[in-house]
Amino acid sequence: AAANEEAAAFDAAAVWLRKRKGLSTDQQLKTYGLFKQATIGDCDVPRPGLLEFTGAAKWDAWNALKGTTTDDAKRSYVELAASFGF
């Protein structure tokens, strides 16, 4: 039951964050990295080239979480959303 509640909280936080406006670039990168780690696991794609600033920043945010379990990433994602008012 707890796993289902965590999954529901993660899904609700994801919907809420997609609609949330006004997050800083740093906040957006943190949510992106946690979302990818929670849904895919460790970063499994090559880093974008140096001229792809946004893609490289997103890759760095995700890759920084390497080794974090998907469950831990989901919990951290919900906690981060809560800190933004979720």
PyMOL commands that set and color helices and strands:
alter all, ss='L'
color gray80, all
select helices_A, chain A and resi 2-19+25-39+53-63+70-83
alter helices_A, ss='H'
color red, helices_A
deselect
rebuild
show_as cartoon
